[in-house]
C-alpha cells in the first residue's frame, strides 16, 4: 500500500510540474498538441500503445523528471571497499548520499541546465534506467525505484491525455510571469505553491462522457 500510494503521489507531482513548465512556455504546448493531433486525431484518447509514436510527449516527461526529480536524494548507499572519488579518499563503510537534483542541473553535464527544454532529448537515445549517471530520476542499481516502469507509463500516459484533452490556461489576469516555480526541498520536491489552472476541453464534447 505504501509503495502504491508513494507511486501515485510522485506521478501526480511530476505531472503538476510538467503542466507548470508548459504554462511558462506556451510554445511547448503548441508543439505537443500538434504531435497529438497528428498521431491520435481528435476522436479518441491516448493509449499506452501510442507512446512510442509520441516522442515529444515522452521528451516533456523526461525533461520534467530531470529538472524536478521527485526524490532529490537517492536511497543512502554504503561503500563496500576503500575507493577514491574526485580526489577524495572514501573509506569502506562510509554512508553516501547521492544528490541527483544537483547532478541533473550540473552545467558541466547539461547545456542550459536551468532551462526547461524537451528538445534536448529529441532524436537521442535516452536511458533513465540507471545506466546514464547524469540522468537518474529513478535511481540506479539494486536500490533503484522498483516501480520505475509503471511510474514512467503513468506519467507519460496521464500527461499525454491531459495535453490532448484540454487547453491549459492560468486563471483570471494571472500571467506566466506570475506563476511561482519554487519547490519545497525535502524527501520530495513538490511545488511550494500548488498549481491553480483552468482546463478547457479541446476535443469534441462527447469524448468526455465516460
TAGIUR-V857081 format. One record per residue. N is the residue number from 1. RES is the residue in one letter. BURIAL is I if it has 24 or more other C-alpha atoms within 12 Angstrom, else O. Layout:
# TAGIUR-V857081
[[N;RES;BURIAL] [N;RES;BURIAL]]
This chain:
# TAGIUR-V857081
[[1;X;O] [2;X;O] [3;X;O] [4;X;O] [5;X;O] [6;X;O] [7;X;I] [8;X;I] [9;X;O] [10;X;I] [11;X;I] [12;X;I] [13;X;I] [14;X;I] [15;X;I] [16;X;I] [17;X;I] [18;X;I] [19;X;I] [20;X;I] [21;X;I] [22;X;I] [23;X;I] [24;X;I] [25;X;I] [26;X;O] [27;X;O] [28;X;I] [29;X;I] [30;X;O] [31;X;I] [32;X;I] [33;X;I] [34;X;O] [35;X;I] [36;X;I] [37;X;I] [38;X;O] [39;X;I] [40;X;I] [41;X;O] [42;X;I] [43;X;O] [44;X;O] [45;X;I] [46;X;I] [47;X;O] [48;X;O] [49;X;O] [50;X;I] [51;X;I] [52;X;O] [53;X;O] [54;X;I] [55;X;I] [56;X;I] [57;X;I] [58;X;I] [59;X;I] [60;X;I] [61;X;I] [62;X;I] [63;X;I] [64;X;I] [65;X;I] [66;X;I] [67;X;I] [68;X;I] [69;X;I] [70;X;I] [71;X;I] [72;X;I] [73;X;I] [74;X;I] [75;X;I] [76;X;O] [77;X;O] [78;X;O] [79;X;O] [80;X;O] [81;X;O] [82;X;O] [83;X;O] [84;X;O] [85;X;O] [86;X;O] [87;X;O] [88;X;O] [89;X;O] [90;X;O] [91;X;O] [92;X;O] [93;X;O] [94;X;O] [95;X;O] [96;X;O] [97;X;O] [98;X;O] [99;X;I] [100;X;I] [101;X;I] [102;X;I] [103;X;I] [104;X;I] [105;X;I] [106;X;O] [107;X;O] [108;X;O] [109;X;O] [110;X;O] [111;X;O] [112;X;O] [113;X;I] [114;X;O] [115;X;O] [116;X;I] [117;X;I] [118;X;I] [119;X;I] [120;X;I] [121;X;I] [122;X;O] [123;X;O] [124;X;O] [125;X;O] [126;X;I] [127;X;O] [128;X;I] [129;X;I] [130;X;O] [131;X;O] [132;X;O] [133;X;O] [134;X;I] [135;X;I] [136;X;I] [137;X;I] [138;X;I] [139;X;I] [140;X;I] [141;X;O] [142;X;O] [143;X;O] [144;X;O] [145;X;I] [146;X;O] [147;X;I] [148;X;I] [149;X;O] [150;X;O] [151;X;I] [152;X;I] [153;X;I] [154;X;I] [155;X;I] [156;X;I] [157;X;I] [158;X;I] [159;X;I] [160;X;I] [161;X;I] [162;X;I] [163;X;I] [164;X;I] [165;X;I] [166;X;I] [167;X;I] [168;X;I] [169;X;I] [170;X;I] [171;X;O] [172;X;O] [173;X;O] [174;X;O] [175;X;O] [176;X;I] [177;X;O] [178;X;O] [179;X;I] [180;X;O] [181;X;I] [182;X;O] [183;X;I] [184;X;O] [185;X;O] [186;X;O] [187;X;O] [188;X;I] [189;X;I] [190;X;I] [191;X;I] [192;X;O] [193;X;O] [194;X;O] [195;X;I] [196;X;O] [197;X;O] [198;X;O] [199;X;O] [200;X;O] [201;X;O] [202;X;I] [203;X;I] [204;X;O] [205;X;O] [206;X;O] [207;X;O] [208;X;O] [209;X;O] [210;X;O]]
